[in-house]
Amino acid sequence: LSALKQLESNLTNTGSAIGPMMHNHFRRAEERKKLQEQYDEQIAELETVVGCLEAQVKAAKEKNKIVQKEANNSHENTQKLKTAYR
């Protein structure tokens, strides 16, 4: 009889300990979910910024090509003028 009472006491103590443990588990799960949502938002913002920067780099490269062509043309014209005036 004593062993049964001890077993019942152990089960009661275990049962009463499970409630707070589960509450803590669910609270941590909610915290992880919130952190994941914040992380996802930050990633989305960074992807937007990266996309804008990539577009700026592409535009700068295209502008650089145009400027380089103009510089080459100017150099060729200068060489032609030098040759013509010799």
PyMOL Python script that loads the backbone (N, CA, C, O; Angstrom):
from pymol import cmd

cmd.read_pdbstr("""\
ATOM      1  N   LEU A   1       0.834  -1.201   0.000  1.00  0.00           N
ATOM      2  CA  LEU A   1       0.000   0.000   0.000  1.00  0.00           C
ATOM      3  C   LEU A   1       0.879   1.266   0.000  1.00  0.00           C
ATOM      4  O   LEU A   1       0.580   2.258  -0.663  1.00  0.00           O
ATOM      5  N   SER A   2       1.944   1.187   0.752  1.00  0.00           N
ATOM      6  CA  SER A   2       2.868   2.316   0.816  1.00  0.00           C
ATOM      7  C   SER A   2       3.492   2.581  -0.553  1.00  0.00           C
ATOM      8  O   SER A   2       3.662   3.731  -0.959  1.00  0.00           O
ATOM      9  N   ALA A   3       3.830   1.503  -1.254  1.00  0.00           N
ATOM     10  CA  ALA A   3       4.428   1.646  -2.585  1.00  0.00           C
ATOM     11  C   ALA A   3       3.443   2.277  -3.553  1.00  0.00           C
ATOM     12  O   ALA A   3       3.833   3.101  -4.380  1.00  0.00           O
ATOM     13  N   LEU A   4       2.174   1.905  -3.464  1.00  0.00           N
ATOM     14  CA  LEU A   4       1.152   2.499  -4.330  1.00  0.00           C
ATOM     15  C   LEU A   4       0.988   3.990  -4.044  1.00  0.00           C
ATOM     16  O   LEU A   4       0.857   4.796  -4.966  1.00  0.00           O
ATOM     17  N   LYS A   5       0.996   4.348  -2.766  1.00  0.00           N
ATOM     18  CA  LYS A   5       0.877   5.762  -2.408  1.00  0.00           C
ATOM     19  C   LYS A   5       2.082   6.553  -2.932  1.00  0.00           C
ATOM     20  O   LYS A   5       1.939   7.680  -3.407  1.00  0.00           O
ATOM     21  N   GLN A   6       3.259   5.948  -2.839  1.00  0.00           N
ATOM     22  CA  GLN A   6       4.466   6.615  -3.342  1.00  0.00           C
ATOM     23  C   GLN A   6       4.387   6.792  -4.857  1.00  0.00           C
ATOM     24  O   GLN A   6       4.745   7.843  -5.387  1.00  0.00           O
ATOM     25  N   LEU A   7       3.911   5.745  -5.550  1.00  0.00           N
ATOM     26  CA  LEU A   7       3.755   5.813  -7.006  1.00  0.00           C
ATOM     27  C   LEU A   7       2.749   6.893  -7.376  1.00  0.00           C
ATOM     28  O   LEU A   7       2.978   7.667  -8.305  1.00  0.00           O
ATOM     29  N   GLU A   8       1.626   6.946  -6.645  1.00  0.00           N
ATOM     30  CA  GLU A   8       0.615   7.969  -6.899  1.00  0.00           C
ATOM     31  C   GLU A   8       1.200   9.361  -6.660  1.00  0.00           C
ATOM     32  O   GLU A   8       0.942  10.286  -7.430  1.00  0.00           O
ATOM     33  N   SER A   9       1.974   9.505  -5.611  1.00  0.00           N
ATOM     34  CA  SER A   9       2.602  10.787  -5.303  1.00  0.00           C
ATOM     35  C   SER A   9       3.567  11.192  -6.412  1.00  0.00           C
ATOM     36  O   SER A   9       3.598  12.349  -6.830  1.00  0.00           O
ATOM     37  N   ASN A  10       4.353  10.229  -6.883  1.00  0.00           N
ATOM     38  CA  ASN A  10       5.298  10.510  -7.968  1.00  0.00           C
ATOM     39  C   ASN A  10       4.572  10.937  -9.235  1.00  0.00           C
ATOM     40  O   ASN A  10       4.987  11.884  -9.902  1.00  0.00           O
ATOM     41  N   LEU A  11       3.487  10.239  -9.569  1.00  0.00           N
ATOM     42  CA  LEU A  11       2.714  10.589 -10.767  1.00  0.00           C
ATOM     43  C   LEU A  11       2.098  11.977 -10.632  1.00  0.00           C
ATOM     44  O   LEU A  11       2.075  12.747 -11.593  1.00  0.00           O
ATOM     45  N   THR A  12       1.603  12.292  -9.445  1.00  0.00           N
ATOM     46  CA  THR A  12       1.006  13.611  -9.220  1.00  0.00           C
ATOM     47  C   THR A  12       2.067  14.697  -9.367  1.00  0.00           C
ATOM     48  O   THR A  12       1.833  15.728  -9.999  1.00  0.00           O
ATOM     49  N   ASN A  13       3.234  14.453  -8.775  1.00  0.00           N
ATOM     50  CA  ASN A  13       4.316  15.439  -8.880  1.00  0.00           C
ATOM     51  C   ASN A  13       4.771  15.601 -10.327  1.00  0.00           C
ATOM     52  O   ASN A  13       5.024  16.717 -10.782  1.00  0.00           O
ATOM     53  N   THR A  14       4.874  14.487 -11.046  1.00  0.00           N
ATOM     54  CA  THR A  14       5.275  14.542 -12.450  1.00  0.00           C
ATOM     55  C   THR A  14       4.234  15.292 -13.265  1.00  0.00           C
ATOM     56  O   THR A  14       4.570  16.129 -14.104  1.00  0.00           O
ATOM     57  N   GLY A  15       2.954  14.982 -13.007  1.00  0.00           N
ATOM     58  CA  GLY A  15       1.874  15.657 -13.727  1.00  0.00           C
ATOM     59  C   GLY A  15       1.859  17.143 -13.470  1.00  0.00           C
ATOM     60  O   GLY A  15       1.646  17.933 -14.390  1.00  0.00           O
ATOM     61  N   SER A  16       2.083  17.532 -12.232  1.00  0.00           N
ATOM     62  CA  SER A  16       2.071  18.963 -11.924  1.00  0.00           C
ATOM     63  C   SER A  16       3.306  19.661 -12.488  1.00  0.00           C
ATOM     64  O   SER A  16       3.278  20.869 -12.721  1.00  0.00           O
ATOM     65  N   ALA A  17       4.383  18.921 -12.710  1.00  0.00           N
ATOM     66  CA  ALA A  17       5.592  19.513 -13.291  1.00  0.00           C
ATOM     67  C   ALA A  17       5.478  19.649 -14.802  1.00  0.00           C
ATOM     68  O   ALA A  17       6.139  20.499 -15.397  1.00  0.00           O
ATOM     69  N   ILE A  18       4.647  18.823 -15.428  1.00  0.00           N
ATOM     70  CA  ILE A  18       4.511  18.850 -16.890  1.00  0.00           C
ATOM     71  C   ILE A  18       3.861  20.148 -17.358  1.00  0.00           C
ATOM     72  O   ILE A  18       4.260  20.705 -18.381  1.00  0.00           O
ATOM     73  N   GLY A  19       2.866  20.635 -16.620  1.00  0.00           N
ATOM     74  CA  GLY A  19       2.163  21.863 -17.010  1.00  0.00           C
ATOM     75  C   GLY A  19       3.107  23.032 -17.227  1.00  0.00           C
ATOM     76  O   GLY A  19       3.109  23.616 -18.311  1.00  0.00           O
ATOM     77  N   PRO A  20       3.912  23.394 -16.229  1.00  0.00           N
ATOM     78  CA  PRO A  20       4.853  24.509 -16.429  1.00  0.00           C
ATOM     79  C   PRO A  20       5.882  24.228 -17.521  1.00  0.00           C
ATOM     80  O   PRO A  20       6.289  25.139 -18.242  1.00  0.00           O
ATOM     81  N   MET A  21       6.300  22.975 -17.643  1.00  0.00           N
ATOM     82  CA  MET A  21       7.264  22.642 -18.696  1.00  0.00           C
ATOM     83  C   MET A  21       6.653  22.867 -20.067  1.00  0.00           C
ATOM     84  O   MET A  21       7.305  23.410 -20.959  1.00  0.00           O
ATOM     85  N   MET A  22       5.396  22.450 -20.241  1.00  0.00           N
ATOM     86  CA  MET A  22       4.729  22.633 -21.530  1.00  0.00           C
ATOM     87  C   MET A  22       4.504  24.120 -21.802  1.00  0.00           C
ATOM     88  O   MET A  22       4.671  24.590 -22.927  1.00  0.00           O
ATOM     89  N   HIS A  23       4.121  24.855 -20.751  1.00  0.00           N
ATOM     90  CA  HIS A  23       3.930  26.297 -20.917  1.00  0.00           C
ATOM     91  C   HIS A  23       5.240  26.936 -21.371  1.00  0.00           C
ATOM     92  O   HIS A  23       5.247  27.761 -22.285  1.00  0.00           O
ATOM     93  N   ASN A  24       6.335  26.561 -20.739  1.00  0.00           N
ATOM     94  CA  ASN A  24       7.645  27.097 -21.106  1.00  0.00           C
ATOM     95  C   ASN A  24       7.999  26.711 -22.540  1.00  0.00           C
ATOM     96  O   ASN A  24       8.537  27.524 -23.291  1.00  0.00           O
ATOM     97  N   HIS A  25       7.696  25.475 -22.915  1.00  0.00           N
ATOM     98  CA  HIS A  25       7.971  25.000 -24.277  1.00  0.00           C
ATOM     99  C   HIS A  25       7.202  25.837 -25.300  1.00  0.00           C
ATOM    100  O   HIS A  25       7.767  26.274 -26.303  1.00  0.00           O
ATOM    101  N   PHE A  26       5.905  26.059 -25.040  1.00  0.00           N
ATOM    102  CA  PHE A  26       5.093  26.831 -25.982  1.00  0.00           C
ATOM    103  C   PHE A  26       5.533  28.295 -26.020  1.00  0.00           C
ATOM    104  O   PHE A  26       5.508  28.919 -27.080  1.00  0.00           O
ATOM    105  N   ARG A  27       5.935  28.848 -24.871  1.00  0.00           N
ATOM    106  CA  ARG A  27       6.410  30.229 -24.835  1.00  0.00           C
ATOM    107  C   ARG A  27       7.680  30.367 -25.676  1.00  0.00           C
ATOM    108  O   ARG A  27       7.827  31.326 -26.434  1.00  0.00           O
ATOM    109  N   ARG A  28       8.589  29.413 -25.540  1.00  0.00           N
ATOM    110  CA  ARG A  28       9.821  29.466 -26.337  1.00  0.00           C
ATOM    111  C   ARG A  28       9.516  29.272 -27.822  1.00  0.00           C
ATOM    112  O   ARG A  28      10.166  29.880 -28.673  1.00  0.00           O
ATOM    113  N   ALA A  29       8.531  28.428 -28.136  1.00  0.00           N
ATOM    114  CA  ALA A  29       8.147  28.237 -29.540  1.00  0.00           C
ATOM    115  C   ALA A  29       7.602  29.541 -30.119  1.00  0.00           C
ATOM    116  O   ALA A  29       7.903  29.882 -31.263  1.00  0.00           O
ATOM    117  N   GLU A  30       6.811  30.265 -29.347  1.00  0.00           N
ATOM    118  CA  GLU A  30       6.286  31.557 -29.808  1.00  0.00           C
ATOM    119  C   GLU A  30       7.421  32.560 -30.012  1.00  0.00           C
ATOM    120  O   GLU A  30       7.428  33.314 -30.985  1.00  0.00           O
ATOM    121  N   GLU A  31       8.378  32.559 -29.088  1.00  0.00           N
ATOM    122  CA  GLU A  31       9.522  33.462 -29.229  1.00  0.00           C
ATOM    123  C   GLU A  31      10.318  33.133 -30.489  1.00  0.00           C
ATOM    124  O   GLU A  31      10.740  34.032 -31.216  1.00  0.00           O
ATOM    125  N   ARG A  32      10.522  31.833 -30.742  1.00  0.00           N
ATOM    126  CA  ARG A  32      11.243  31.429 -31.958  1.00  0.00           C
ATOM    127  C   ARG A  32      10.481  31.854 -33.207  1.00  0.00           C
ATOM    128  O   ARG A  32      11.075  32.296 -34.190  1.00  0.00           O
ATOM    129  N   LYS A  33       9.164  31.714 -33.156  1.00  0.00           N
ATOM    130  CA  LYS A  33       8.339  32.108 -34.302  1.00  0.00           C
ATOM    131  C   LYS A  33       8.470  33.614 -34.562  1.00  0.00           C
ATOM    132  O   LYS A  33       8.611  34.038 -35.709  1.00  0.00           O
ATOM    133  N   LYS A  34       8.423  34.413 -33.501  1.00  0.00           N
ATOM    134  CA  LYS A  34       8.564  35.864 -33.660  1.00  0.00           C
ATOM    135  C   LYS A  34       9.941  36.219 -34.215  1.00  0.00           C
ATOM    136  O   LYS A  34      10.065  37.065 -35.100  1.00  0.00           O
ATOM    137  N   LEU A  35      10.972  35.562 -33.682  1.00  0.00           N
ATOM    138  CA  LEU A  35      12.324  35.818 -34.180  1.00  0.00           C
ATOM    139  C   LEU A  35      12.455  35.429 -35.651  1.00  0.00           C
ATOM    140  O   LEU A  35      13.102  36.132 -36.427  1.00  0.00           O
ATOM    141  N   GLN A  36      11.843  34.311 -36.030  1.00  0.00           N
ATOM    142  CA  GLN A  36      11.894  33.875 -37.430  1.00  0.00           C
ATOM    143  C   GLN A  36      11.193  34.884 -38.332  1.00  0.00           C
ATOM    144  O   GLN A  36      11.666  35.173 -39.430  1.00  0.00           O
ATOM    145  N   GLU A  37      10.057  35.422 -37.866  1.00  0.00           N
ATOM    146  CA  GLU A  37       9.342  36.428 -38.649  1.00  0.00           C
ATOM    147  C   GLU A  37      10.190  37.693 -38.809  1.00  0.00           C
ATOM    148  O   GLU A  37      10.250  38.272 -39.893  1.00  0.00           O
ATOM    149  N   GLN A  38      10.846  38.119 -37.719  1.00  0.00           N
ATOM    150  CA  GLN A  38      11.723  39.291 -37.808  1.00  0.00           C
ATOM    151  C   GLN A  38      12.871  39.023 -38.774  1.00  0.00           C
ATOM    152  O   GLN A  38      13.226  39.877 -39.587  1.00  0.00           O
ATOM    153  N   TYR A  39      13.439  37.840 -38.675  1.00  0.00           N
ATOM    154  CA  TYR A  39      14.539  37.448 -39.563  1.00  0.00           C
ATOM    155  C   TYR A  39      14.072  37.484 -41.017  1.00  0.00           C
ATOM    156  O   TYR A  39      14.766  38.019 -41.882  1.00  0.00           O
ATOM    157  N   ASP A  40      12.895  36.914 -41.285  1.00  0.00           N
ATOM    158  CA  ASP A  40      12.364  36.890 -42.651  1.00  0.00           C
ATOM    159  C   ASP A  40      12.143  38.307 -43.182  1.00  0.00           C
ATOM    160  O   ASP A  40      12.425  38.591 -44.346  1.00  0.00           O
ATOM    161  N   GLU A  41      11.634  39.197 -42.317  1.00  0.00           N
ATOM    162  CA  GLU A  41      11.428  40.589 -42.733  1.00  0.00           C
ATOM    163  C   GLU A  41      12.759  41.261 -43.064  1.00  0.00           C
ATOM    164  O   GLU A  41      12.874  41.978 -44.057  1.00  0.00           O
ATOM    165  N   GLN A  42      13.755  41.022 -42.225  1.00  0.00           N
ATOM    166  CA  GLN A  42      15.070  41.619 -42.470  1.00  0.00           C
ATOM    167  C   GLN A  42      15.677  41.086 -43.762  1.00  0.00           C
ATOM    168  O   GLN A  42      16.284  41.841 -44.521  1.00  0.00           O
ATOM    169  N   ILE A  43      15.520  39.803 -44.012  1.00  0.00           N
ATOM    170  CA  ILE A  43      16.033  39.206 -45.251  1.00  0.00           C
ATOM    171  C   ILE A  43      15.339  39.841 -46.455  1.00  0.00           C
ATOM    172  O   ILE A  43      15.990  40.171 -47.446  1.00  0.00           O
ATOM    173  N   ALA A  44      14.024  40.012 -46.369  1.00  0.00           N
ATOM    174  CA  ALA A  44      13.284  40.621 -47.479  1.00  0.00           C
ATOM    175  C   ALA A  44      13.773  42.046 -47.732  1.00  0.00           C
ATOM    176  O   ALA A  44      13.944  42.452 -48.881  1.00  0.00           O
ATOM    177  N   GLU A  45      13.999  42.805 -46.655  1.00  0.00           N
ATOM    178  CA  GLU A  45      14.501  44.174 -46.810  1.00  0.00           C
ATOM    179  C   GLU A  45      15.890  44.172 -47.453  1.00  0.00           C
ATOM    180  O   GLU A  45      16.175  44.972 -48.344  1.00  0.00           O
ATOM    181  N   LEU A  46      16.740  43.269 -46.991  1.00  0.00           N
ATOM    182  CA  LEU A  46      18.091  43.192 -47.556  1.00  0.00           C
ATOM    183  C   LEU A  46      18.059  42.785 -49.022  1.00  0.00           C
ATOM    184  O   LEU A  46      18.832  43.303 -49.828  1.00  0.00           O
ATOM    185  N   GLU A  47      17.173  41.861 -49.371  1.00  0.00           N
ATOM    186  CA  GLU A  47      17.058  41.447 -50.772  1.00  0.00           C
ATOM    187  C   GLU A  47      16.620  42.618 -51.639  1.00  0.00           C
ATOM    188  O   GLU A  47      17.081  42.762 -52.771  1.00  0.00           O
ATOM    189  N   THR A  48      15.729  43.457 -51.111  1.00  0.00           N
ATOM    190  CA  THR A  48      15.287  44.644 -51.845  1.00  0.00           C
ATOM    191  C   THR A  48      16.455  45.608 -52.049  1.00  0.00           C
ATOM    192  O   THR A  48      16.655  46.133 -53.144  1.00  0.00           O
ATOM    193  N   VAL A  49      17.216  45.830 -50.988  1.00  0.00           N
ATOM    194  CA  VAL A  49      18.370  46.732 -51.077  1.00  0.00           C
ATOM    195  C   VAL A  49      19.396  46.180 -52.061  1.00  0.00           C
ATOM    196  O   VAL A  49      19.945  46.925 -52.873  1.00  0.00           O
ATOM    197  N   VAL A  50      19.654  44.881 -51.989  1.00  0.00           N
ATOM    198  CA  VAL A  50      20.618  44.257 -52.903  1.00  0.00           C
ATOM    199  C   VAL A  50      20.139  44.408 -54.344  1.00  0.00           C
ATOM    200  O   VAL A  50      20.935  44.695 -55.238  1.00  0.00           O
ATOM    201  N   GLY A  51      18.848  44.217 -54.568  1.00  0.00           N
ATOM    202  CA  GLY A  51      18.301  44.388 -55.914  1.00  0.00           C
ATOM    203  C   GLY A  51      18.509  45.803 -56.433  1.00  0.00           C
ATOM    204  O   GLY A  51      18.870  45.997 -57.594  1.00  0.00           O
ATOM    205  N   CYS A  52      18.282  46.793 -55.572  1.00  0.00           N
ATOM    206  CA  CYS A  52      18.506  48.192 -55.970  1.00  0.00           C
ATOM    207  C   CYS A  52      19.977  48.439 -56.285  1.00  0.00           C
ATOM    208  O   CYS A  52      20.309  49.101 -57.269  1.00  0.00           O
ATOM    209  N   LEU A  53      20.852  47.902 -55.443  1.00  0.00           N
ATOM    210  CA  LEU A  53      22.287  48.083 -55.677  1.00  0.00           C
ATOM    211  C   LEU A  53      22.727  47.407 -56.968  1.00  0.00           C
ATOM    212  O   LEU A  53      23.542  47.954 -57.711  1.00  0.00           O
ATOM    213  N   GLU A  54      22.196  46.228 -57.235  1.00  0.00           N
ATOM    214  CA  GLU A  54      22.540  45.540 -58.485  1.00  0.00           C
ATOM    215  C   GLU A  54      22.102  46.363 -59.687  1.00  0.00           C
ATOM    216  O   GLU A  54      22.821  46.450 -60.682  1.00  0.00           O
ATOM    217  N   ALA A  55      20.913  46.973 -59.594  1.00  0.00           N
ATOM    218  CA  ALA A  55      20.429  47.817 -60.692  1.00  0.00           C
ATOM    219  C   ALA A  55      21.336  49.034 -60.871  1.00  0.00           C
ATOM    220  O   ALA A  55      21.621  49.437 -61.999  1.00  0.00           O
ATOM    221  N   GLN A  56      21.787  49.617 -59.763  1.00  0.00           N
ATOM    222  CA  GLN A  56      22.689  50.767 -59.848  1.00  0.00           C
ATOM    223  C   GLN A  56      24.027  50.371 -60.467  1.00  0.00           C
ATOM    224  O   GLN A  56      24.589  51.111 -61.275  1.00  0.00           O
ATOM    225  N   VAL A  57      24.529  49.205 -60.085  1.00  0.00           N
ATOM    226  CA  VAL A  57      25.798  48.731 -60.654  1.00  0.00           C
ATOM    227  C   VAL A  57      25.651  48.507 -62.151  1.00  0.00           C
ATOM    228  O   VAL A  57      26.529  48.879 -62.929  1.00  0.00           O
ATOM    229  N   LYS A  58      24.537  47.897 -62.552  1.00  0.00           N
ATOM    230  CA  LYS A  58      24.306  47.643 -63.975  1.00  0.00           C
ATOM    231  C   LYS A  58      24.248  48.962 -64.746  1.00  0.00           C
ATOM    232  O   LYS A  58      24.847  49.089 -65.814  1.00  0.00           O
ATOM    233  N   ALA A  59      23.527  49.935 -64.203  1.00  0.00           N
ATOM    234  CA  ALA A  59      23.421  51.240 -64.865  1.00  0.00           C
ATOM    235  C   ALA A  59      24.787  51.919 -64.938  1.00  0.00           C
ATOM    236  O   ALA A  59      25.125  52.530 -65.951  1.00  0.00           O
ATOM    237  N   ALA A  60      25.563  51.813 -63.875  1.00  0.00           N
ATOM    238  CA  ALA A  60      26.895  52.429 -63.866  1.00  0.00           C
ATOM    239  C   ALA A  60      27.808  51.768 -64.890  1.00  0.00           C
ATOM    240  O   ALA A  60      28.588  52.449 -65.555  1.00  0.00           O
ATOM    241  N   LYS A  61      27.717  50.451 -65.023  1.00  0.00           N
ATOM    242  CA  LYS A  61      28.542  49.747 -66.017  1.00  0.00           C
ATOM    243  C   LYS A  61      28.164  50.173 -67.430  1.00  0.00           C
ATOM    244  O   LYS A  61      29.032  50.387 -68.276  1.00  0.00           O
ATOM    245  N   GLU A  62      26.859  50.293 -67.680  1.00  0.00           N
ATOM    246  CA  GLU A  62      26.411  50.724 -69.005  1.00  0.00           C
ATOM    247  C   GLU A  62      26.879  52.151 -69.292  1.00  0.00           C
ATOM    248  O   GLU A  62      27.328  52.458 -70.397  1.00  0.00           O
ATOM    249  N   LYS A  63      26.770  53.016 -68.287  1.00  0.00           N
ATOM    250  CA  LYS A  63      27.226  54.397 -68.462  1.00  0.00           C
ATOM    251  C   LYS A  63      28.733  54.423 -68.693  1.00  0.00           C
ATOM    252  O   LYS A  63      29.227  55.202 -69.509  1.00  0.00           O
ATOM    253  N   ASN A  64      29.453  53.580 -67.982  1.00  0.00           N
ATOM    254  CA  ASN A  64      30.901  53.508 -68.148  1.00  0.00           C
ATOM    255  C   ASN A  64      31.267  53.091 -69.571  1.00  0.00           C
ATOM    256  O   ASN A  64      32.216  53.622 -70.149  1.00  0.00           O
ATOM    257  N   LYS A  65      30.515  52.138 -70.141  1.00  0.00           N
ATOM    258  CA  LYS A  65      30.775  51.716 -71.524  1.00  0.00           C
ATOM    259  C   LYS A  65      30.594  52.886 -72.482  1.00  0.00           C
ATOM    260  O   LYS A  65      31.401  53.095 -73.388  1.00  0.00           O
ATOM    261  N   ILE A  66      29.524  53.643 -72.270  1.00  0.00           N
ATOM    262  CA  ILE A  66      29.251  54.792 -73.142  1.00  0.00           C
ATOM    263  C   ILE A  66      30.364  55.832 -73.016  1.00  0.00           C
ATOM    264  O   ILE A  66      30.860  56.347 -74.018  1.00  0.00           O
ATOM    265  N   VAL A  67      30.747  56.131 -71.786  1.00  0.00           N
ATOM    266  CA  VAL A  67      31.808  57.116 -71.558  1.00  0.00           C
ATOM    267  C   VAL A  67      33.117  56.631 -72.164  1.00  0.00           C
ATOM    268  O   VAL A  67      33.865  57.422 -72.739  1.00  0.00           O
ATOM    269  N   GLN A  68      33.400  55.337 -72.040  1.00  0.00           N
ATOM    270  CA  GLN A  68      34.635  54.787 -72.603  1.00  0.00           C
ATOM    271  C   GLN A  68      34.632  54.903 -74.123  1.00  0.00           C
ATOM    272  O   GLN A  68      35.652  55.236 -74.727  1.00  0.00           O
ATOM    273  N   LYS A  69      33.471  54.625 -74.748  1.00  0.00           N
ATOM    274  CA  LYS A  69      33.373  54.771 -76.206  1.00  0.00           C
ATOM    275  C   LYS A  69      33.595  56.220 -76.616  1.00  0.00           C
ATOM    276  O   LYS A  69      34.292  56.499 -77.592  1.00  0.00           O
ATOM    277  N   GLU A  70      32.994  57.143 -75.860  1.00  0.00           N
ATOM    278  CA  GLU A  70      33.175  58.562 -76.167  1.00  0.00           C
ATOM    279  C   GLU A  70      34.637  58.968 -76.011  1.00  0.00           C
ATOM    280  O   GLU A  70      35.164  59.738 -76.815  1.00  0.00           O
ATOM    281  N   ALA A  71      35.283  58.452 -74.982  1.00  0.00           N
ATOM    282  CA  ALA A  71      36.703  58.768 -74.778  1.00  0.00           C
ATOM    283  C   ALA A  71      37.541  58.203 -75.917  1.00  0.00           C
ATOM    284  O   ALA A  71      38.456  58.866 -76.405  1.00  0.00           O
ATOM    285  N   ASN A  72      37.232  56.984 -76.341  1.00  0.00           N
ATOM    286  CA  ASN A  72      37.963  56.379 -77.465  1.00  0.00           C
ATOM    287  C   ASN A  72      37.756  57.187 -78.742  1.00  0.00           C
ATOM    288  O   ASN A  72      38.706  57.447 -79.480  1.00  0.00           O
ATOM    289  N   ASN A  73      36.508  57.582 -78.999  1.00  0.00           N
ATOM    290  CA  ASN A  73      36.215  58.392 -80.189  1.00  0.00           C
ATOM    291  C   ASN A  73      36.956  59.726 -80.133  1.00  0.00           C
ATOM    292  O   ASN A  73      37.506  60.185 -81.135  1.00  0.00           O
ATOM    293  N   SER A  74      36.963  60.337 -78.962  1.00  0.00           N
ATOM    294  CA  SER A  74      37.663  61.610 -78.809  1.00  0.00           C
ATOM    295  C   SER A  74      39.154  61.439 -79.063  1.00  0.00           C
ATOM    296  O   SER A  74      39.780  62.269 -79.723  1.00  0.00           O
ATOM    297  N   HIS A  75      39.713  60.366 -78.538  1.00  0.00           N
ATOM    298  CA  HIS A  75      41.138  60.100 -78.747  1.00  0.00           C
ATOM    299  C   HIS A  75      41.431  59.879 -80.235  1.00  0.00           C
ATOM    300  O   HIS A  75      42.411  60.402 -80.765  1.00  0.00           O
ATOM    301  N   GLU A  76      40.571  59.098 -80.903  1.00  0.00           N
ATOM    302  CA  GLU A  76      40.759  58.855 -82.341  1.00  0.00           C
ATOM    303  C   GLU A  76      40.668  60.160 -83.121  1.00  0.00           C
ATOM    304  O   GLU A  76      41.467  60.408 -84.024  1.00  0.00           O
ATOM    305  N   ASN A  77      39.693  60.988 -82.771  1.00  0.00           N
ATOM    306  CA  ASN A  77      39.549  62.275 -83.462  1.00  0.00           C
ATOM    307  C   ASN A  77      40.763  63.162 -83.227  1.00  0.00           C
ATOM    308  O   ASN A  77      41.219  63.852 -84.139  1.00  0.00           O
ATOM    309  N   THR A  78      41.282  63.143 -82.015  1.00  0.00           N
ATOM    310  CA  THR A  78      42.486  63.926 -81.721  1.00  0.00           C
ATOM    311  C   THR A  78      43.655  63.435 -82.562  1.00  0.00           C
ATOM    312  O   THR A  78      44.411  64.238 -83.109  1.00  0.00           O
ATOM    313  N   GLN A  79      43.806  62.114 -82.666  1.00  0.00           N
ATOM    314  CA  GLN A  79      44.895  61.547 -83.466  1.00  0.00           C
ATOM    315  C   GLN A  79      44.733  61.920 -84.940  1.00  0.00           C
ATOM    316  O   GLN A  79      45.714  62.235 -85.613  1.00  0.00           O
ATOM    317  N   LYS A  80      43.498  61.884 -85.438  1.00  0.00           N
ATOM    318  CA  LYS A  80      43.241  62.252 -86.834  1.00  0.00           C
ATOM    319  C   LYS A  80      43.593  63.720 -87.076  1.00  0.00           C
ATOM    320  O   LYS A  80      44.194  64.063 -88.094  1.00  0.00           O
ATOM    321  N   LEU A  81      43.214  64.583 -86.131  1.00  0.00           N
ATOM    322  CA  LEU A  81      43.540  66.005 -86.281  1.00  0.00           C
ATOM    323  C   LEU A  81      45.045  66.233 -86.257  1.00  0.00           C
ATOM    324  O   LEU A  81      45.571  67.032 -87.031  1.00  0.00           O
ATOM    325  N   LYS A  82      45.734  65.529 -85.368  1.00  0.00           N
ATOM    326  CA  LYS A  82      47.193  65.668 -85.313  1.00  0.00           C
ATOM    327  C   LYS A  82      47.815  65.238 -86.635  1.00  0.00           C
ATOM    328  O   LYS A  82      48.726  65.891 -87.145  1.00  0.00           O
ATOM    329  N   THR A  83      47.317  64.134 -87.185  1.00  0.00           N
ATOM    330  CA  THR A  83      47.835  63.636 -88.461  1.00  0.00           C
ATOM    331  C   THR A  83      47.521  64.626 -89.578  1.00  0.00           C
ATOM    332  O   THR A  83      48.362  64.874 -90.443  1.00  0.00           O
ATOM    333  N   ALA A  84      46.333  65.184 -89.564  1.00  0.00           N
ATOM    334  CA  ALA A  84      45.923  66.121 -90.616  1.00  0.00           C
ATOM    335  C   ALA A  84      46.749  67.402 -90.573  1.00  0.00           C
ATOM    336  O   ALA A  84      47.019  67.977 -91.627  1.00  0.00           O
ATOM    337  N   TYR A  85      47.151  67.862 -89.421  1.00  0.00           N
ATOM    338  CA  TYR A  85      47.912  69.111 -89.309  1.00  0.00           C
ATOM    339  C   TYR A  85      49.407  68.921 -89.448  1.00  0.00           C
ATOM    340  O   TYR A  85      50.146  69.900 -89.345  1.00  0.00           O
ATOM    341  N   ARG A  86      49.879  67.741 -89.671  1.00  0.00           N
ATOM    342  CA  ARG A  86      51.325  67.524 -89.848  1.00  0.00           C
ATOM    343  C   ARG A  86      51.747  67.796 -91.244  1.00  0.00           C
ATOM    344  O   ARG A  86      52.926  67.664 -91.570  1.00  0.00           O
TER     345      ARG A  86
END
""", "prot")
cmd.dss("prot")
cmd.show_as("cartoon", "prot")
cmd.util.cbc("prot")
cmd.orient("prot")
